Amino acid sequence: MKDITPFHIAIPVHNLAECRKFYGETLNCEEGRSSDHWVDFNLFGHQLVIHYKPKSETQTLHHNPVDGHDVPVPHYGVVLPWDTFHDFAEDLKNKGIEFVIEPYVRFQGQVGEQATMFFLDPAGNALEFKAFKDMGQLFAK
């Protein structure tokens, strides 16, 4: 896991100002470059870009069953250190985030033990943040 390079992801938003506030103030992402149609953010060291795209009336989220939860697809996020995840989850709760899946621990006491949570941004993009008790088990079977 040494020397991981940052990823870049660009996502559509139909409400640039509202999403700019969400990523900047709610998720505490530092803002980088921007224009009238897009904004760069530092998402835990990764480059997230929100791009304006008009809202589609036919766009719906798909869900797959995982551990008795309906996991939204597609989704994106960051694997965080264990303590950072829990501090971040507490901060989001204090800010009144409505979770699609509340923070919880999967595979407790087993290989691949991980904490996870899901929520939506104001444009309806699904985010998952997770953490592994032992980061070396990120890809463990």
Contacts in CASP RR format, 6 or more apart in sequence:
PFRMAT RR
TARGET T0000
AUTHOR 0000-0000-0000
METHOD contacts of the structure
MODEL  1
MKDITPFHIAIPVHNLAECRKFYGETLNCEEGRSSDHWVDFNLFGHQLVI
HYKPKSETQTLHHNPVDGHDVPVPHYGVVLPWDTFHDFAEDLKNKGIEFV
IEPYVRFQGQVGEQATMFFLDPAGNALEFKAFKDMGQLFAK
1 135 0 8 1.000
1 136 0 8 1.000
1 138 0 8 1.000
6 45 0 8 1.000
6 46 0 8 1.000
6 47 0 8 1.000
7 46 0 8 1.000
7 47 0 8 1.000
8 46 0 8 1.000
8 47 0 8 1.000
8 49 0 8 1.000
9 46 0 8 1.000
9 47 0 8 1.000
9 48 0 8 1.000
9 49 0 8 1.000
9 76 0 8 1.000
10 38 0 8 1.000
10 48 0 8 1.000
10 49 0 8 1.000
10 50 0 8 1.000
10 51 0 8 1.000
11 48 0 8 1.000
11 49 0 8 1.000
11 50 0 8 1.000
11 51 0 8 1.000
11 76 0 8 1.000
11 123 0 8 1.000
11 125 0 8 1.000
12 50 0 8 1.000
12 51 0 8 1.000
12 52 0 8 1.000
12 53 0 8 1.000
12 123 0 8 1.000
12 125 0 8 1.000
13 19 0 8 1.000
13 50 0 8 1.000
13 51 0 8 1.000
13 52 0 8 1.000
13 53 0 8 1.000
13 121 0 8 1.000
13 122 0 8 1.000
13 123 0 8 1.000
13 125 0 8 1.000
14 52 0 8 1.000
14 53 0 8 1.000
14 54 0 8 1.000
14 55 0 8 1.000
14 123 0 8 1.000
15 55 0 8 1.000
15 122 0 8 1.000
15 123 0 8 1.000
16 37 0 8 1.000
16 38 0 8 1.000
16 39 0 8 1.000
16 50 0 8 1.000
16 52 0 8 1.000
18 122 0 8 1.000
18 123 0 8 1.000
19 39 0 8 1.000
19 50 0 8 1.000
19 121 0 8 1.000
19 122 0 8 1.000
19 123 0 8 1.000
20 31 0 8 1.000
20 34 0 8 1.000
20 39 0 8 1.000
20 50 0 8 1.000
22 121 0 8 1.000
22 122 0 8 1.000
23 29 0 8 1.000
23 31 0 8 1.000
23 39 0 8 1.000
23 41 0 8 1.000
23 43 0 8 1.000
23 48 0 8 1.000
23 50 0 8 1.000
23 121 0 8 1.000
24 30 0 8 1.000
24 31 0 8 1.000
24 41 0 8 1.000
26 92 0 8 1.000
26 95 0 8 1.000
26 97 0 8 1.000
27 43 0 8 1.000
28 91 0 8 1.000
29 41 0 8 1.000
29 42 0 8 1.000
29 43 0 8 1.000
29 48 0 8 1.000
30 41 0 8 1.000
30 42 0 8 1.000
31 39 0 8 1.000
31 40 0 8 1.000
31 41 0 8 1.000
31 42 0 8 1.000
32 39 0 8 1.000
32 40 0 8 1.000
32 41 0 8 1.000
32 42 0 8 1.000
33 39 0 8 1.000
33 40 0 8 1.000
34 40 0 8 1.000
36 52 0 8 1.000
37 51 0 8 1.000
37 52 0 8 1.000
38 49 0 8 1.000
38 50 0 8 1.000
38 51 0 8 1.000
38 52 0 8 1.000
39 49 0 8 1.000
39 50 0 8 1.000
40 47 0 8 1.000
40 48 0 8 1.000
40 49 0 8 1.000
41 47 0 8 1.000
41 48 0 8 1.000
41 49 0 8 1.000
41 50 0 8 1.000
42 48 0 8 1.000
43 77 0 8 1.000
43 78 0 8 1.000
44 78 0 8 1.000
44 80 0 8 1.000
46 78 0 8 1.000
50 123 0 8 1.000
55 123 0 8 1.000
61 72 0 8 1.000
61 73 0 8 1.000
61 124 0 8 1.000
61 126 0 8 1.000
62 72 0 8 1.000
62 73 0 8 1.000
63 70 0 8 1.000
63 71 0 8 1.000
63 72 0 8 1.000
63 73 0 8 1.000
64 70 0 8 1.000
64 71 0 8 1.000
64 73 0 8 1.000
65 71 0 8 1.000
67 106 0 8 1.000
69 101 0 8 1.000
69 118 0 8 1.000
70 100 0 8 1.000
70 101 0 8 1.000
71 101 0 8 1.000
71 118 0 8 1.000
71 128 0 8 1.000
72 100 0 8 1.000
72 118 0 8 1.000
72 120 0 8 1.000
72 126 0 8 1.000
73 126 0 8 1.000
74 126 0 8 1.000
75 118 0 8 1.000
75 125 0 8 1.000
75 126 0 8 1.000
75 127 0 8 1.000
75 128 0 8 1.000
76 125 0 8 1.000
76 126 0 8 1.000
76 127 0 8 1.000
76 128 0 8 1.000
77 127 0 8 1.000
77 128 0 8 1.000
77 129 0 8 1.000
77 130 0 8 1.000
78 129 0 8 1.000
79 129 0 8 1.000
79 130 0 8 1.000
79 131 0 8 1.000
79 132 0 8 1.000
79 135 0 8 1.000
79 138 0 8 1.000
80 88 0 8 1.000
80 129 0 8 1.000
80 130 0 8 1.000
80 131 0 8 1.000
81 131 0 8 1.000
81 135 0 8 1.000
82 115 0 8 1.000
82 131 0 8 1.000
82 132 0 8 1.000
82 133 0 8 1.000
84 131 0 8 1.000
85 103 0 8 1.000
85 115 0 8 1.000
85 129 0 8 1.000
85 130 0 8 1.000
85 131 0 8 1.000
86 103 0 8 1.000
86 115 0 8 1.000
86 131 0 8 1.000
88 129 0 8 1.000
89 103 0 8 1.000
89 115 0 8 1.000
89 117 0 8 1.000
89 129 0 8 1.000
92 99 0 8 1.000
92 117 0 8 1.000
92 119 0 8 1.000
93 103 0 8 1.000
97 119 0 8 1.000
98 119 0 8 1.000
98 120 0 8 1.000
99 117 0 8 1.000
99 118 0 8 1.000
99 119 0 8 1.000
100 118 0 8 1.000
100 119 0 8 1.000
100 120 0 8 1.000
100 126 0 8 1.000
101 116 0 8 1.000
101 117 0 8 1.000
101 118 0 8 1.000
102 117 0 8 1.000
103 115 0 8 1.000
103 116 0 8 1.000
103 117 0 8 1.000
104 115 0 8 1.000
104 116 0 8 1.000
104 117 0 8 1.000
105 113 0 8 1.000
105 114 0 8 1.000
105 115 0 8 1.000
105 116 0 8 1.000
106 112 0 8 1.000
106 113 0 8 1.000
106 114 0 8 1.000
106 115 0 8 1.000
106 116 0 8 1.000
107 113 0 8 1.000
107 114 0 8 1.000
109 133 0 8 1.000
111 137 0 8 1.000
111 140 0 8 1.000
111 141 0 8 1.000
112 132 0 8 1.000
112 133 0 8 1.000
112 134 0 8 1.000
112 137 0 8 1.000
112 138 0 8 1.000
112 140 0 8 1.000
113 132 0 8 1.000
113 133 0 8 1.000
113 134 0 8 1.000
113 137 0 8 1.000
114 130 0 8 1.000
114 131 0 8 1.000
114 132 0 8 1.000
114 133 0 8 1.000
115 130 0 8 1.000
115 131 0 8 1.000
115 133 0 8 1.000
116 128 0 8 1.000
116 129 0 8 1.000
116 130 0 8 1.000
116 131 0 8 1.000
117 128 0 8 1.000
117 129 0 8 1.000
117 130 0 8 1.000
118 126 0 8 1.000
118 127 0 8 1.000
118 128 0 8 1.000
119 126 0 8 1.000
119 127 0 8 1.000
120 126 0 8 1.000
120 127 0 8 1.000
121 127 0 8 1.000
132 138 0 8 1.000
END
